Amino acid sequence: MIVVTGGAGFIGSNLVHALNARGRDDVLLVEEFSDGHKCANLADTRIADYFDRDEWLALLRANGGQDLDIECVYHLGACSDTTNWDGRAMMENNFSYSRAVFDYCTRRRIPLIYASSAAVYGKGTRFSEEPAFEHPLNVYGYSKLAFDQYVRHKLPTTESLVAGLRYFNVYGPREQHKGRMASVALHLHRQLEQDGRVRLFGASHGYGPGEQRRDFVHVDDVVDITLWLGEQTPSCSGIYNCGTGRAEPFNAIARAVMTFHGRGTLDYVDFPPDLVGAYQAYTEADLTRLRAAGYGKSLRDVATGVREYLHWLSS
């Protein structure tokens, strides 16, 4: 059985679809369903079992579940709202919960792949998986970094595979429930459909209008990397960047959206003052460690990935 926590969320639901496509329906889904709209992401999937997030966490902390034959755990459940400054709730969701999953898996030597985040790098200009480059700008990024540090401390005595993936700016199908935290691609698509115009931030952080740059990665590439890593041996344990290795401007997404629709006007709005010290204006994943581990596939650029995504949205 394969466990997917956060399995109705954005990356989690795409992972469940990919497992089904590989003939795997022995999926144990873990989810917090207070937002029932997320079930739309799983309506056409197959699972074998389900635990509520709190029920699953209680089982882990009680060292239960001996009757569960678990092959691998993909721990994607987290609070991902980068504007949420409730540090206590963030640490409970992203650190304490993850620690319980880690301790459970390592006791039973169950491979664990978990979601970290590029938010750990903050406003740095180097994005390599080294402590010297990790300076989170918000409590979300700190919660992810704190767990990465816990894993680093434990790995020397861990015998099973444990790998964290620092997801960069992920976009693609099944993110509609994320609201304001959805990708720029989805927001621009909706803006254009509503009034024929798309809007980006104006000049900031030394970049011209819409020229702030990030590593935008399609969710299908993210899922492929995640599943690939789950098939590796304990020698691949560690923390890895999960992006394309290319920093592309927000303008590139706007162009891709307008090109797909064959229309649209691009406007720039003033950069919000409250985000000046808490915004990543540039990210670019260093994929050296991932490539050295053996992942060799090419990854979609923005023009390709956004076009595929909009085809999916329009189908």
C-alpha positions as a printed Julia matrix, in Angstrom:
315×3 Matrix{Float64}:
   0.0    0.0     0.0
   1.18   3.52   -0.84
   0.32   6.37    1.52
  -0.28   9.86    0.14
  -0.88  12.56    2.74
  -2.51  15.72    1.46
  -3.8   13.45   -1.25
  -6.69  15.69   -2.29
  -4.47  18.74   -2.58
  -2.72  20.09   -5.64
   0.42  17.96   -5.91
  -1.08  15.1    -3.89
  -4.09  14.58   -6.16
  -1.89  14.64   -9.25
   0.32  12.03   -7.6
  -2.71   9.8    -6.94
  -3.74  10.13  -10.6
  -0.21   9.2   -11.69
  -0.19   6.15   -9.4
  -3.53   5.02  -10.85
  -2.14   5.49  -14.36
   0.68   3.12  -13.4
  -1.85   0.53  -12.31
  -1.6    1.29   -8.6
  -4.93   1.64   -6.82
  -3.64   0.39   -3.45
  -3.49   3.99   -2.23
  -4.13   4.97    1.38
  -5.38   8.54    1.19
  -4.77  10.89    4.11
  -6.56  14.24    3.94
  -8.13  16.97    6.03
 -11.49  17.43    4.29
 -12.87  20.49    6.07
 -12.84  22.03    2.59
 -14.96  19.49    0.76
 -14.37  21.2    -2.59
 -11.06  19.35   -2.8
 -12.87  16.07   -3.43
 -13.28  17.2    -7.06
  -9.57  16.49   -7.51
 -10.13  12.82   -6.71
 -13.55  12.12   -8.23
 -12.05  10.0   -11.01
  -9.37   8.23   -8.97
  -9.22   4.87   -7.18
  -8.06   4.41   -3.59
  -7.96   1.47   -1.19
  -8.35   3.24    2.16
  -8.74   6.65    3.81
  -7.74   8.3     7.06
  -8.66  11.76    8.24
  -5.51  13.77    8.88
  -6.06  13.87   12.66
  -6.93  10.16   12.78
  -3.72   9.35   10.88
  -1.63  11.57   13.13
  -3.06   9.96   16.27
  -2.24   6.52   14.86
   1.35   7.58   14.16
   1.86   9.05   17.61
   0.44   5.92   19.23
   2.86   3.8    17.17
  -0.1    1.94   15.68
  -0.92   0.64   12.23
   1.0   -2.63   12.56
  -1.54  -4.27   10.27
  -0.88  -1.78    7.47
   1.46  -3.13    4.81
   2.97   0.17    3.7
   5.39   0.24    0.77
   6.13   3.98    0.7
   4.83   7.23    2.2
   4.54  10.43    0.14
   4.01  13.12    2.76
   2.59  16.15    0.94
   0.11  17.35    3.55
   1.0   20.83    4.84
  -0.18  24.37    5.34
   1.14  26.12    2.23
  -0.25  29.63    2.7
   2.87  31.8     2.62
   0.88  34.79    3.94
  -0.24  32.99    7.11
   1.74  34.34   10.07
   0.2   32.08   12.74
   3.51  30.52   13.69
   2.09  28.06   16.18
  -0.37  26.58   13.68
   2.27  26.58   10.93
   4.79  24.68   13.05
   2.15  22.16   14.15
   1.11  21.47   10.54
   4.5   21.58    8.85
   6.95  20.52   11.53
   5.31  18.49   14.3
   3.11  16.51   11.89
   6.07  15.82    9.6
   8.21  14.74   12.55
   5.57  12.18   13.54
   5.51  10.83    9.96
   9.32  10.69    9.87
   9.59   8.86   13.19
   6.9    6.36   12.17
   8.5    5.62    8.8
  12.07   5.33   10.03
  11.09   2.98   12.87
   9.54   0.66   10.27
  12.11   1.35    7.55
   9.4    2.62    5.21
  10.67   4.92    2.41
   9.52   8.49    2.97
   9.35  11.29    0.4
   8.18  14.59    1.84
   7.42  18.07    0.58
   9.83  20.82    1.46
   9.81  24.19   -0.32
  11.98  26.69   -2.16
  10.65  29.2     0.38
  13.54  28.14    2.61
  15.89  30.18    0.38
  14.15  33.51    0.92
  15.58  36.39   -1.1
  18.92  34.75   -1.76
  20.43  34.45   -5.22
  21.82  30.92   -4.89
  19.45  28.0    -4.6
  21.62  25.07   -3.64
  20.67  22.64   -0.88
  23.17  24.03    1.62
  22.58  25.77    4.97
  24.59  28.81    3.87
  21.9   29.71    1.32
  18.83  29.17    3.5
  17.21  32.38    4.79
  13.38  32.08    4.84
  11.35  35.29    4.72
   8.21  34.03    6.46
   7.08  31.48    9.01
   5.95  29.1     6.27
   9.49  28.97    4.88
  10.9   28.63    8.4
   8.58  25.7     9.22
   9.86  23.87    6.14
  13.48  24.67    6.94
  13.09  23.54   10.55
  11.92  20.12    9.4
  14.71  19.87    6.82
  17.14  20.55    9.66
  15.52  17.83   11.77
  15.92  15.38    8.88
  19.57  16.35    8.38
  20.22  15.72   12.06
  18.58  12.29   11.94
  19.83  10.99    8.57
  23.21   9.66    9.78
  21.38   7.03   11.87
  18.49   6.41    9.46
  18.53   3.13    7.53
  15.6    3.69    5.16
  15.12   6.17    2.31
  14.14   9.66    3.46
  14.12  12.42    0.87
  12.77  15.95    0.91
  11.85  17.81   -2.26
  12.07  21.58   -2.29
   9.27  22.39   -4.69
   9.69  25.65   -6.57
   6.73  27.47   -8.2
   4.45  24.61   -9.21
   1.54  25.13  -11.62
  -0.85  22.87  -13.48
  -4.07  20.87  -13.19
  -6.07  20.49   -9.97
  -5.04  23.66   -8.16
  -8.4   25.44   -8.44
  -9.14  25.01   -4.71
  -6.05  26.99   -3.67
  -7.66  30.41   -4.05
  -5.13  33.23   -3.82
  -2.31  30.68   -3.43
  -2.99  29.23   -6.88
  -0.38  29.74   -9.58
   0.05  32.91  -11.59
  -0.88  30.92  -14.7
  -4.34  30.14  -13.3
  -4.9   33.68  -12.05
  -3.96  35.2   -15.42
  -6.14  32.71  -17.27
  -9.13  33.65  -15.12
  -8.42  37.38  -15.46
  -8.28  37.16  -19.23
 -11.5   35.17  -19.43
 -13.24  37.68  -17.16
 -12.27  41.0   -18.73
  -9.71  40.39  -21.49
  -6.83  41.78  -19.44
  -4.06  40.21  -17.36
  -2.22  41.93  -14.53
   1.28  41.56  -13.11
   3.33  43.46  -10.56
   5.16  46.51  -11.83
   8.83  47.23  -11.26
  10.31  46.05   -7.94
  13.44  44.59   -6.39
  15.55  45.97   -9.23
  13.46  44.27  -11.93
  11.34  45.97  -14.6
   7.57  45.47  -14.79
   6.77  41.76  -14.88
  10.43  40.86  -15.06
  10.68  39.34  -11.59
  11.87  35.8   -12.26
  11.07  32.45  -10.76
  11.56  28.79  -11.49
   8.09  27.75  -12.66
   7.67  23.96  -12.84
   4.72  21.98  -14.22
   3.06  19.65  -11.74
   3.48  16.64  -14.05
   7.26  17.11  -13.88
   7.04  17.49  -10.11
   5.05  14.26   -9.79
   7.46  12.37  -12.04
  10.44  13.45   -9.94
   8.59  12.64   -6.72
   7.64   9.12   -7.82
  11.11   8.49   -9.24
  12.73   9.43   -5.96
  10.41   7.08   -4.07
  11.82   4.19   -6.1
  15.45   4.84   -5.12
  17.61   3.19   -2.47
  18.53   4.66    0.95
  21.79   5.9    -0.59
  19.69   8.66   -2.23
  18.43  10.0     1.09
  18.74  13.75    1.43
  17.19  17.03    0.35
  16.71  17.92   -3.32
  15.54  20.91   -5.31
  12.53  20.24   -7.52
  12.3   22.83  -10.29
  13.37  23.22  -13.9
  16.72  24.9   -13.32
  15.49  27.92  -15.32
  14.4   31.3   -13.98
  11.76  32.75  -16.3
   9.98  36.12  -15.98
   6.34  36.46  -15.01
   5.96  38.17  -18.39
   6.64  34.8   -20.02
   3.55  33.36  -18.32
   1.45  36.33  -19.43
   2.65  35.89  -23.02
   1.88  32.16  -22.92
  -1.65  32.81  -21.61
  -2.4   35.54  -24.19
  -0.91  33.46  -27.0
  -3.1   30.49  -26.08
  -6.25  32.63  -26.05
  -5.19  34.7   -29.06
  -6.06  37.94  -27.3
  -5.5   39.97  -24.16
  -3.94  43.14  -22.81
  -1.18  43.16  -20.19
  -1.38  45.7   -17.36
   1.06  46.31  -14.52
  -0.02  47.21  -10.98
   2.0   48.78   -8.18
   3.96  46.32   -6.1
   2.26  45.92   -2.68
   4.32  47.68    0.01
   3.56  44.96    2.57
   5.34  42.36    0.4
   8.59  44.28   -0.1
  10.51  42.39    2.58
   8.71  39.06    2.24
   8.76  38.34   -1.48
  11.02  36.18   -3.61
  11.69  38.21   -6.76
  14.08  35.6    -8.14
  14.37  31.81   -7.8
  16.21  29.23   -9.88
  16.67  25.65   -8.72
  20.18  24.26   -8.72
  19.55  20.72   -9.97
  23.11  19.47   -9.52
  22.21  17.15   -6.65
  19.09  15.77   -8.34
  20.96  15.09  -11.58
  23.83  13.46   -9.7
  21.32  11.14   -8.02
  20.33   9.91  -11.49
  17.26  11.87  -12.6
  17.96  12.74  -16.22
  14.66  13.69  -17.84
  14.11  17.07  -19.49
  11.6   19.45  -17.9
   8.98  21.68  -19.5
   9.68  25.37  -20.02
   6.96  27.93  -19.28
   5.73  28.23  -22.87
   5.22  24.47  -23.16
   3.89  23.85  -19.67
   1.4   26.72  -19.63
   0.05  25.74  -23.06
  -0.52  22.16  -21.86
  -2.16  23.44  -18.68
  -4.54  25.75  -20.52
  -5.5   22.92  -22.87
  -6.4   20.9   -19.77
  -8.41  23.78  -18.3
 -10.29  24.2   -21.58
 -11.08  20.53  -22.1
